[in-house]
Amino acid sequence: MEVTLREIEKIMEKHFPLHLADDWDNSGLQIGDPGSPISHILIGLDMSEDLLKDALDHRVDMIITHHPFLFQSLKSIRLDSSQGRIIQGLIQGGINLYAAHTNLDRAERGMNQMLAERLELENIGLLDRSHSDDLYKLAVYVPPEHEERVREAICQAGGGMMGNYSDCCFRSSGIGCFRPLDGSHPFIGETGRLEEVEEIRLETIIPADRLNLVVSNMLMAHPYEEVAYDLYRLYNGGKNYSYGRIGMLPELMSLQDFCGWVKRCYGLAHVRFTGDLGRRVRKVALVAGSGSSYIAAACAQDCDVLLTGDLKYHEALEAEARELAVVDAGHEGTERLIVDYLRQLLQDELIRGGYSTAVSAFHREKECMRII
């Protein structure tokens, strides 16, 4: 069975919701048609001419990257530039381009969770709470005989979730009154006559990103011509998300041994570090990519070591002054594992959906930054 790009977007955004992306980010569909059929997907870390060539050679019709290719507004598309050639090649080759960036970093089962599990960290938690879902309270008035149908429609669309509990609702009974006017087609009552009917007030919680879908499903399931419902934005936040993770190593080890452990777990030839190699470490903070701005957060969580990339000189001095060891596995080194992770996740989802779409991974032959 053939899958469309729109269905691939739904799969990606089920795991990595776009509302988790930062405002400055540009995650989501970058080039393409949501209705186009997809038979072969290629996943890479960055959009490049090498990746485009591989996609054209293997007749790929969709590319998914971690880093957005189109990040800022374009003022021109010059075919004598690398960016222009890539745009031309994608469009002429009928290749759709999609990016999952900061939403993938922050997601519950995203980049940093995967990296923490690869390190075999225990008691994995959030490094901070940089993002929290907005919540809404929905109250709708329903005839008793339709309460179950409306409740199911709300919950199937994502309402009623509280932590590890689903279908969380409250209902109370009362009397509703209304007078149908000329031109109305009342489900209950007669035009011009004041009616009093028994109704159920059904209440539940909805995360902001599911709000439109929940309300739409509720209205379709509700028997009334004019549905009476209220929406309240809540001060209490929903699920928390973070760029980083904290966790405990299975056992106490020296910083030197930890550096070796990182190299083995992530398949790296080298890492950089700051701190005493003989120091014993166990509690780890982890932020993929450029995470040295999280030095203070790691110290606030009493971590022994921060694992990240792109550590700069003055940040290393700050970590040293705070007595926090830092292991720099490189921006690419901490992120390249996501390519195979996404390939497997998408392939599994497509198989479960009965789709025959192939999913492949593209790996750069050499790291972007190397040491001699």
C-alpha positions in Angstrom: 0.0 0.0 0.0 1.3 3.5 -0.9 1.8 6.2 1.7 1.6 9.9 1.1 3.8 12.6 2.4 1.0 13.8 4.6 0.9 10.4 6.4 4.7 10.6 6.9 4.3 14.0 8.5 1.6 12.6 10.9 4.0 9.8 11.9 6.9 12.2 12.5 4.7 14.7 14.4 3.1 12.0 16.6 6.6 11.3 18.0 8.1 14.7 17.6 5.3 17.3 17.8 6.0 20.6 16.0 4.8 22.7 19.0 8.0 21.5 20.8 10.2 23.4 18.3 11.6 26.8 19.3 10.2 29.9 17.7 13.4 30.6 15.8 13.5 27.0 14.4 12.2 25.9 11.0 11.1 22.3 11.5 8.5 20.6 9.3 8.0 20.4 5.6 10.5 22.5 3.7 10.0 21.6 0.1 7.3 19.4 -1.3 3.6 18.5 -1.8 1.8 16.9 1.2 -0.3 14.8 -1.2 2.6 13.3 -3.1 3.1 9.5 -2.9 6.2 8.3 -1.1 7.9 5.0 -2.0 11.5 5.6 -0.7 12.7 7.8 2.2 16.3 8.8 2.9 17.3 10.1 6.3 20.4 12.2 6.9 21.8 14.6 9.5 22.2 17.6 7.1 21.0 18.4 3.5 24.1 18.5 1.3 25.0 17.9 -2.4 26.3 14.5 -1.5 23.0 13.6 0.1 21.1 14.9 -2.9 23.3 12.8 -5.3 22.6 9.7 -3.2 18.9 10.4 -3.2 18.9 10.9 -7.0 21.0 7.7 -7.6 18.5 5.6 -5.5 15.3 7.3 -6.8 14.3 8.6 -3.4 11.2 10.8 -3.3 11.6 12.1 0.3 14.5 13.2 2.4 14.3 13.8 6.2 17.1 15.7 7.9 17.7 16.8 11.5 19.1 20.2 10.7 16.8 22.4 8.6 18.1 23.2 5.1 16.0 26.3 4.8 16.5 28.2 8.0 16.1 31.9 7.1 14.0 33.7 4.5 15.5 33.4 0.9 16.1 36.6 -1.0 17.3 34.7 -4.1 17.9 31.3 -5.5 21.2 31.3 -7.4 22.0 28.1 -9.3 25.7 28.9 -9.0 25.6 28.3 -5.3 25.4 25.0 -3.4 22.0 26.0 -1.8 20.6 26.9 -5.2 21.8 23.7 -6.9 20.3 21.6 -4.1 16.9 23.4 -4.4 17.0 22.9 -8.1 17.9 19.2 -7.8 15.2 18.5 -5.2 12.4 20.1 -7.3 13.6 18.6 -10.6 14.0 15.2 -9.0 10.6 15.3 -7.4 12.1 15.0 -3.9 10.3 16.3 -0.9 12.3 17.7 2.0 11.3 17.6 5.7 13.3 18.6 8.9 12.8 17.6 12.5 15.2 19.8 14.6 14.5 21.2 18.1 11.2 19.3 18.3 13.2 16.1 17.9 15.8 17.3 20.5 13.0 18.0 23.1 10.6 15.1 22.4 9.9 12.5 25.1 11.5 9.8 22.9 13.7 12.1 20.9 17.4 12.7 20.5 18.6 13.1 24.1 16.5 10.3 25.4 18.0 8.0 22.8 21.5 9.1 23.6 21.0 8.7 27.4 19.7 5.1 26.8 22.7 4.4 24.6 24.9 5.3 27.5 22.9 2.9 29.7 22.1 5.6 32.1 19.7 4.7 34.9 16.9 6.8 36.5 16.8 9.1 33.4 15.1 12.4 34.0 14.9 15.9 32.5 17.8 18.3 32.9 15.4 21.2 33.1 11.9 22.1 32.2 12.4 24.5 29.3 9.0 23.7 27.7 5.6 22.8 29.2 2.4 22.0 27.3 -0.4 24.6 27.6 -3.6 23.0 28.9 -7.3 23.8 28.4 -10.4 22.8 30.3 -13.3 21.8 28.1 -16.9 21.7 29.4 -19.7 20.6 27.1 -23.4 20.0 27.7 -24.7 16.7 26.2 -28.1 14.8 26.3 -27.5 11.8 28.6 -28.1 9.2 25.8 -25.2 10.8 23.8 -22.7 11.4 26.6 -20.7 8.2 25.9 -20.4 8.9 22.1 -19.3 12.5 22.7 -16.8 11.5 25.4 -15.3 8.8 23.2 -14.9 11.3 20.3 -13.1 13.7 22.7 -10.7 11.1 24.1 -9.9 9.5 20.8 -8.7 12.9 19.5 -6.3 13.4 22.4 -8.5 14.9 25.2 -8.6 13.4 28.7 -4.9 12.6 29.1 -3.3 13.2 32.5 0.1 11.7 33.0 -0.1 7.9 32.6 -3.9 8.0 32.6 -6.3 8.3 29.6 -10.1 9.0 29.3 -10.0 11.3 32.4 -13.3 13.1 32.5 -15.9 14.4 35.1 -19.6 14.6 34.5 -22.5 16.1 36.4 -26.2 16.3 35.6 -28.5 19.3 35.5 -31.3 21.0 33.6 -30.6 23.0 30.4 -33.1 25.5 29.0 -33.5 27.0 25.5 -36.1 28.4 23.1 -35.6 27.4 19.4 -36.3 30.4 17.1 -37.5 30.6 13.5 -35.1 29.0 11.1 -33.7 26.6 13.7 -33.8 22.8 13.4 -33.7 21.6 17.1 -32.7 18.1 18.0 -35.0 18.4 21.0 -38.1 20.7 21.4 -40.3 22.9 19.2 -39.8 26.3 17.5 -40.9 29.2 19.7 -41.4 27.0 22.9 -39.2 27.2 25.9 -37.7 23.8 26.6 -36.1 22.4 29.7 -34.2 19.2 29.3 -31.9 17.0 31.3 -28.2 17.4 30.3 -24.8 16.1 31.3 -22.0 18.6 31.8 -18.9 16.7 30.6 -15.5 18.2 31.6 -12.0 17.2 30.6 -8.4 18.5 30.0 -7.0 19.1 26.5 -3.3 19.9 25.6 -3.1 23.0 23.4 -1.7 21.1 20.3 -4.8 18.8 20.3 -7.4 21.5 20.9 -8.7 22.0 17.4 -8.9 18.3 16.6 -10.7 17.6 19.9 -13.3 20.4 19.4 -13.8 19.3 15.8 -14.4 15.6 16.8 -16.7 16.7 19.7 -18.9 18.8 17.3 -19.2 16.0 14.8 -20.3 13.5 17.5 -22.7 15.9 19.3 -26.4 15.7 18.3 -27.2 19.4 18.8 -27.4 22.0 16.0 -25.8 24.6 18.3 -23.4 23.0 20.8 -23.0 24.7 24.2 -19.4 24.4 25.4 -16.8 26.4 27.3 -13.0 26.5 26.9 -10.7 27.8 29.7 -7.0 28.2 29.5 -5.4 26.7 32.6 -2.5 28.0 34.7 -1.4 24.5 35.7 0.9 23.3 32.9 0.9 19.9 31.2 3.7 17.6 30.3 7.3 19.0 30.6 10.0 18.7 28.0 13.7 19.5 28.0 16.6 19.6 25.6 18.7 17.6 28.1 18.7 14.5 30.2 20.2 13.5 33.5 21.0 10.0 34.7 23.2 7.8 36.7 26.0 5.6 35.3 25.6 1.9 36.3 28.7 2.3 38.5 31.2 4.9 39.6 34.0 5.4 37.1 36.9 7.7 36.5 36.5 10.6 34.0 39.0 8.8 31.8 37.0 5.7 31.8 33.8 7.7 31.1 35.5 9.3 28.0 36.3 5.7 26.8 32.7 4.6 27.5 31.3 7.5 25.5 33.5 6.7 22.5 32.5 3.0 22.6 28.7 3.8 23.0 28.7 6.4 20.3 31.3 4.9 17.9 33.6 7.8 18.1 37.4 7.9 17.5 38.0 10.8 20.0 36.4 13.2 22.4 37.6 16.4 24.1 37.3 17.0 27.8 37.9 19.4 30.7 38.5 18.2 34.2 40.8 15.8 36.1 40.9 12.4 34.3 41.3 10.7 37.7 38.1 12.2 39.1 35.3 9.8 39.9 32.0 10.5 38.1 28.5 8.9 38.2 25.8 11.5 37.7 25.7 12.6 34.1 24.0 15.6 32.3 23.6 15.1 28.5 22.7 17.7 25.8 23.2 16.7 22.2 24.6 19.3 19.8 25.7 22.6 21.2 24.8 22.3 24.9 27.6 24.1 26.8 25.0 26.8 27.8 23.6 24.1 30.2 26.7 24.1 32.5 24.7 26.0 35.1 21.7 23.6 34.8 24.0 20.6 35.2 25.6 22.1 38.3 22.1 22.9 39.7 21.3 19.2 39.4 24.6 18.3 41.2 25.9 16.4 38.1 29.5 15.3 38.0 29.9 15.6 34.3 28.2 17.2 31.3 28.3 15.4 28.0 27.7 17.7 25.0 29.4 19.2 21.9 30.9 22.5 20.7 32.5 23.4 24.0 34.3 26.8 23.7 37.3 28.1 25.6 35.5 30.4 28.1 32.8 27.8 28.7 35.5 25.3 29.6 36.9 27.8 32.1 33.4 28.3 33.5 32.9 24.6 34.0 36.3 24.3 35.6 35.5 27.1 38.0 32.3 25.3 38.9 34.1 22.0 39.3 32.1 20.4 36.6 33.8 18.0 34.2 32.7 18.3 30.6 33.1 15.8 27.8 32.8 17.2 24.3 31.9 14.5 21.8 31.3 17.0 19.0 28.2 18.4 17.5 28.1 15.7 14.8 29.3 13.0 17.2 26.4 13.5 19.6 23.8 13.7 16.8 24.7 11.3 14.0 23.2 8.3 15.8 19.7 9.9 15.3 19.9 8.9 11.6 19.7 5.2 12.2 17.2 5.7 15.1 14.8 7.6 12.8 15.3 5.0 10.0 14.2 2.2 12.3 11.4 4.1 13.9 9.9 5.1 10.6 10.3 1.7 9.1 8.6 0.1 12.1 5.7 2.5 11.9 5.2 2.0 8.1 5.2 -1.8 8.5 2.6 -1.5 11.2 0.5 0.6 8.9 0.7 -1.9 6.1 2.9 0.4 3.9 5.6 -0.9 1.6 7.7 2.3 1.6 11.5 1.8 2.0 13.5 3.8 4.5 17.3 4.2 4.1 20.0 6.1 6.1 22.7 8.4 4.7 26.0 8.7 6.7 28.7 11.2 5.8 31.9 9.2 4.9 34.0 11.4 7.2 33.1 13.7 10.1 32.7 17.3 9.3 35.3 18.3 11.9 38.4 16.1 12.2 41.5 16.0 14.4 45.1 15.4 13.1 
